[in-house]
Amino acid sequence: MGFNSDWTQHDGYLHAGIVTAVVDNACGYAAYTLMPEASSVLTVEYKVNFLRPAKGDRFVGIGRVVKPGRTFTVCNGEVLAEQGEGTKLIATMQATMLAIPSAETGNR
């Protein structure tokens, strides 16, 4: 995701809510890759550690499945800030994702 000044907080850094949305999506899609095709994924809990201010030209979310399950999947995630030739880790996440069966999602 490219930097957008509309998404910054008072000091000009990318807002924590946006950083969290990036890594939450990365973890959700990582979990979804192991779920039945007709199901849906929902975040049920997460913890985020912000390691440094979110400053960069581009932000990359990475999600990894730690423990897959039929109902709950535990994931880890990271957000990297890219600026020029450098990349810095700015946030980490531990999350639990819920697989919602197709009958509950209306077969989306």
C-alpha positions in Angstrom: 0.0 0.0 0.0 1.4 3.4 -0.9 1.6 6.2 1.6 -1.4 8.6 1.7 -1.3 11.7 3.9 -5.1 11.4 4.4 -4.3 8.3 6.6 -1.8 10.0 9.0 -2.0 11.0 12.6 -1.0 14.4 14.0 2.8 13.8 13.6 2.5 12.8 10.0 3.0 9.0 10.5 0.6 6.5 9.1 -2.1 6.1 11.7 -2.0 2.9 13.9 -5.5 2.0 12.8 -4.4 1.9 9.2 -1.3 -0.1 10.1 -3.5 -2.6 12.0 -5.9 -2.9 9.1 -3.0 -3.8 6.8 -1.7 -6.6 9.0 -5.2 -7.8 10.0 -6.0 -8.3 6.3 -2.7 -10.1 5.7 -3.4 -12.5 8.6 -7.0 -13.0 7.4 -6.0 -13.9 3.9 -3.3 -16.2 5.1 -5.9 -18.1 7.3 -8.4 -18.0 4.4 -6.1 -19.9 2.1 -6.6 -23.0 4.4 -10.3 -22.7 4.8 -13.0 -24.3 2.7 -13.7 -22.3 -0.5 -17.3 -21.4 0.3 -16.5 -20.2 3.8 -15.7 -16.8 5.1 -13.1 -15.5 7.5 -13.6 -13.3 10.5 -11.0 -11.9 13.0 -12.0 -12.8 16.6 -9.0 -11.3 18.4 -5.5 -9.8 17.9 -2.6 -8.2 19.6 -0.4 -5.7 17.9 3.0 -4.4 18.8 4.1 -1.1 17.2 7.8 -1.2 17.0 8.6 2.2 15.4 6.7 5.1 13.8 5.0 4.2 10.5 7.0 6.2 8.1 7.6 5.2 4.5 6.7 5.4 0.9 5.0 2.0 0.9 3.7 -0.5 3.5 3.6 -4.3 3.1 1.6 -6.6 5.2 2.7 -10.2 5.6 0.5 -12.9 7.2 1.5 -16.4 8.2 -0.5 -19.3 9.6 1.0 -20.6 12.9 -1.7 -23.2 13.8 -4.4 -24.0 11.3 -7.7 -25.4 12.7 -11.1 -26.4 11.4 -12.8 -23.5 13.3 -10.0 -21.3 14.6 -6.6 -20.5 13.0 -3.8 -18.7 14.7 -1.7 -16.3 12.6 1.4 -14.0 13.0 1.7 -10.9 10.9 4.2 -8.1 10.1 4.0 -4.7 8.6 7.1 -3.5 6.8 7.7 0.1 5.8 9.7 0.7 2.6 11.5 3.9 2.0 14.0 4.4 -0.8 16.1 1.2 -0.7 15.5 0.4 2.9 12.8 -1.7 4.7 12.0 -1.6 8.4 9.7 -3.7 10.5 7.1 -1.4 12.1 4.5 -3.7 13.6 3.8 -7.3 14.5 0.5 -9.0 15.2 -0.7 -12.3 16.7 -4.3 -13.0 15.6 -7.0 -15.6 15.8 -9.2 -16.1 12.8 -12.6 -17.8 12.7 -13.8 -19.9 9.8 -17.5 -19.2 9.1 -19.1 -22.2 7.3 -20.8 -21.5 4.0 -24.3 -22.1 5.5 -23.8 -19.1 7.8 -22.4 -16.8 5.1 -25.2 -17.5 2.6 -22.8 -19.3 0.3 -20.9 -16.2 -0.7 
